[in-house]
């Protein structure tokens, strides 16, 4: 069916973005190197990328609770 977004596709994109965010935070913590800002600059584009990764992180929290609810029932 056209126009319908596959839920697994959204989950995979969210998880990839969360992984990218985690790698970036690891680089910042260990080496004081911000990969996202290095690639996209310290401008508005980096802020958009950070916001998208943040939204993906919030969505990933909901996935965590969905998995717990499905295993308990």
Secondary structure, DSSP 8 states (H G I E B T S, - for coil): -TT---HHHHHHHHHHHHHHHHHHHHHHHHH---HHHHHH-SSHHHHHHHHHHHHHHHHHHHHHHHHHHHHH-
